[in-house]
Amino acid sequence: MKKVTLFLFLLILAIGSTVDARDSLDLFVFDRNKIAVGTLYYYTSAGVGDETGGICDYYIYISAEDVVETLFTYKNPTVVYHYLYEYDWRYFMPKRREIRCLNPVENVPPNYTISHRRTVDNFYDYYWQCEGKSRDKKGAINSYVEQIKFKRLPTFERTTELALGMKFLNQKQKKFEVGYYRYGLYCDLAGEDLGQESVNGVGCQKYKFTGKGLLAAMFGKDFYIWIANDDTCKIVKIEDFNDVGSYYPNGQILELQWAKKVSKEDWGALIESERDKTYK
């Protein structure tokens, strides 16, 4: 009986994985007024229920209309990452994402990525091409090349990518679906517009996301994104109560502290100052 049940489960899973989801590009409308080039956003990122005070400093910089950079510094141990996203706003997805760990290679802790590059040559091929280097749990450095399939346009790999996409969602659409990729698996996300809510005095549109289907078992809990209503349409807050890695086993809360215009030179200086922390 157990073998029959397992066979039926695997059959349903196989059938479900072959069904391509409907694209959702008609739900999004690009507005260059919502990409304020030269704006730097600073967030604090804390674990849910974290009593140690461990916080990750997180910066998002709009360096060009189609280029978004992020910088974040983990603490204990200090690990600093610089991300560069080049977006194609026809698909509301990054066509290129590069990750660089700014620690000296010999100081990158085990189980951390050293470098990673993901590209999409043709979005309707539904594949990401990835290559990178990481340090395994024994400390050895390994290179990898992989091809990852997704099923829907747009599909996001991180909650911050998803939040950037939400800046351009047609707000007349109260329920919608997007693709999401996490922990090596794809699933559809059911999104819902929960209406207006104030966060620290900022009027926001609040969105709720729930994983769908058998592959969404990893989404045991919902997560939420708040997008400001003002002209720059800021990401004000993200609450993800799922396991988001060893730093945040009970989930993560990302909250905006301030936003201001800075030059590319000042952004470069900030990157260098965060890099310096890895040598201390």
N, C-alpha and C positions, 0 to 999 in steps of 0.2 A: 504494500500500500504506500509506503514511504517513497519507493522508487517511482511509482506512478505519479504521486503528488509532485515530486521533484521534476519529473519529465514535463508535466503540464506547466509548472512554473517556468522552466527554461524555454518551453515552446512559446508561452505568452510573451516572455521577455524578448525572445528572438523576433517574434512578429511585431511587437511594439517598437523595436529598435530599427525596423526597416521602413517604418511609416514616416515619411518626411513631413515635418510640420509646415503649416502655411506661413509664408513670409509676412512680416508685420511692418514693412517699411511705410505703408500708407498711414500709419499711426503717428509718424514723426514728421516735423516740418522744420527745416534748418532756418535759423534766424541769426545772422552774424552779429546782431546787437546783443546776443546772449553769450558771446565770446569776447570778453573785454581784454584784448591783447595787452600784456604788461602787468596784469593783475596777479598779485601773490596772495594766496589764501593760507592761513596757518591754523592747523587743527591740533588738538590733543587726542590721543587714541589710548583708551584704557580698557582693561579687561573687565568683563562683567563680574561683579562681586569680588574684585581684586582689592584686598586689604593691605597690600604691600606698597601701594602708591606707584607701582611700576607703570610708567606712561611712555608711549612712543610719540616723539615729535614728528609731525606730518605736514608737509608743505605741498601745495599744488600751484604751479606757475603756468600761465597762459603765455607761451613764448611766441606764438604765431597763431593765425586764425585756425590752422589745421594741426598745430603742434602743442601738446600739453606735456609738461614735465612734472614729475613728483619726486620728492626727496623725503625719506623718513629714516629716523634714527632709533633703532631698538636699544634698550638699556639692559645691562646685566645679562649677557655681555653686550658691549657696545658694538653694534653692527649697523653700518650706514649703506643705504641703497639709493641709487639714482635711476629713475625710470624716464624713458622718453617714448611718448606715444605720437605717432603721426596718423591723424584721422582722415578717413574718407567720409565726408558728411552725406554722400549719396546713400551710404549704407549705415551710417551712424555707428561705425565700428573702427577701431584702429587697424589700418592696413600694415602698420609696422609697430612693434613694441620691443624696446631694448631695455634690458636690466643690467646694471653694473653694480657690483658690490665694491664700495670705495675703500674697504679695508685692504691693507697689504695682503697679498694672497696667502702668505704664511700665517696670517692672523685670522683668516676666515674660519669660524668654528665648524665642527662636523655638522652634517645635515643642512648646510646652507648653500644656496646658489651662488656661484662666483660670477657667471655671466649667462645671459639668455637672450636670444633674438627670435622673434616670431614674426612671420610675414604672411600676407595674403596676396597672391598675384592676381587671382580672379575670384571674386567673392562667390560667384555662382558655381564654382567647383566645390564649395563648402569644405575647404581644407585649410588649416594653418600649417605652415612649414616652420619647424622649430629646430634650433641648435643651441647648444650651450655647454657650460662646464659647471660641475658642482662637486662639493666635498662630501664623501660618504661618511657614515657613522664611525668608520675606522680612521678617518682622516685623509684617505686617498682622494686624489683629484681625478674625476672621470669626465670624459666628453660624451655628449649624446646628440643624436639627430633623430627627430621624430616627426611624424605627420599625424595631425589630430583633426578628426572630422567633427563638424557641427551640422545642425539640421535646419536652422532657421536664421533669417536675417531680420533684425540684428541679433547677434549672440554676444554676450559679455562674459568676461572671465573673472572680473573682480567687481565688488560692490561699488567702488569708486568709478569704474568704467560705466556701470549701469546708471549710477547717479548722474554722470555727465550726459548720458543719453536721455534721461528723464527731463533735462532742461528743454528738450525739443519735442516732448510728447504733446500731441493734440489734447488739450485739457478737457475737451468735450467728450473724450473717450474715458468712461468711468471704469471699465474693465477691459483688460487686454492681456496678451501673452507675448513674451520675449524668450529668447534662448539664453541658457546660462551654462557655463562650463566650470566644474569645480571638482577637485580631488581626482582628476583624470576621467571624469564622467560628464556626459551631457544630460541636461533635462530641460523641459519647458518650465517657465515660471509664469504663474498666473499673477498678474498685477491688478491692483485695485486702488482707485483714487478715493481716499478717505475724507477728502475735503480739506477745509482750512483749519490750521492749528498754529498757535504762536509758540515759538521757541526762543527763549531769552529776549522777548520783546520784538522778534522778527516774525512777520506774517508769512506763513509757509503753506505750500500744498503738501499734504502727507500721503505717501504711497505705501501700500502693504504688498509683500511678495510671498508667495507660497509655491513650493516645488510641486510639480505634477507628475503622475505616472510612477511606475515601479522603480525607475532609476532615481527618483526624488526621495528615496528613503533617507538619504544623507541630510535632507532638509527637515529635520525633526521639529524645527521651530520656525516661525515666520521671521522675516526681517523687514525693517522700515527705513524709508528715506524721506527726508524733509527738504524741499526745494523752495528757496525764498521767492517771493512774488515781485521783488524789485527789478530794476532794469538790468542789473548784471546777473540776476537769476542764480544766486549763490547756492551751493550745496551746504546746508546749514547743519545737518545732523544725519548720521547713519547709526542704526542699532541693529546688530546682527547677533542673535542669540545662539547661533550654531557654532560648533567647533571651528575656529579659523586658524588653527595651528598651535604649536607648543606655547607661544606667547599668550594666546587667548583661548584656553581650553573650554571656557564657558561662554565664549562670544566676545564681541568687540563693540565699543561705543566710540564713534568718531564725532567730534563736536567742534564747530568753527569757533575760533577765538577772535580773529580779526582778518580783515582784507585790506590791501592797499596797493597802489601802483608803484612798481619799482623798475629800474632799468635792467637790461640784460647783464650789465657789469655788476650790479648789486646782487643779482641772482647768482652769477658765477662766484662772487665772493662768499655768499652764503653756502654754496656747495663746498667750497674749499674749507670754510670754518667747520662744517660738519665732518669733513674728511679728517681734519686735524684731531678730532676727538678719538679717532681709531688708533692714534699713536700714543695716547696717554695711558 
